[in-house]
Amino acid sequence: VPELPEVETTRRGIAPHLTGRLVAALRVRDPRLRWPVPPELETVLPGRRILSVGRRGKYLILELDPGSLILHLGMSGSLRVLPGATAPRKHDHWDLLLEDGQCLRMHDPRRFGALLWSEGPASDHPLLRHLGPEPLEPGFSGEHLRLTAGRRRCAVKSLVMDGRVVAGVGNIYASEALFVAGIHPGRACHRIALARYRRLAAAIQETLRAAIGQGGTTLRDFVREDGAPGYFALSLKVYGKAGLPCPRCATVLSHRLIGQRSSVFCPRCQR
Ligand SMILES: [Zn+2]
């Protein structure tokens, strides 16, 4: 599942090929994504210039002149920049054709991805309006987590996976960061002191930055016809490793469902 580092790596991979270009056409082969691709886009987009390629949480935002295209990779989506004449494969649902003959192509076997439109700034769109601070920007901190937790009794893992609290931290990085910070994922969030939330905020930033750094080596795959989607093998400490030894103390890693999501943790290192 593409998480924030994959989305940021995608942004860095495609941005140099899109920024400043005019949109020539949108070619939709299958509009049935998580939400249907708005039918008016095929007439609205041609002739508009792409001013920038940004990211908010796990959303990619193509700021046009005027308007904003909002993209989500869903469970299995990937984007690449290819010559517009390249034959589509199965699950290549749409192409955004550019004036220079290249196209941005969306591949998404499970079709949980999205292509949405906002006439105004993307931040006004209902999906983005209530997002919390970006984890790698100054508005995010241990103080922010402590304040937001307040007297809430939910599990701390559910708190950090809530996009209204912090944008774009999914199951993988919530699990990894809680391990690094030594906090049990099921601990009630009102029972965690500020010092521990500071460690957690730092751990979230550290794990995301490390993953983005790993992704940097795959950037060329975003513009190769033969390339794989361009994601990278992550070096993870606990996510997906239930039953294996803890990398710190060798205790067998446990797992439990928290907020409907599988959570792996070390019963000894995480309290
Ligand atoms: Zn351990």
Residues whose N, C-alpha, C, O or C-beta is under 5 A from the ligand:
A	BS01	ZN	C246 R248 C249 A250 T251 C266 R268 C269
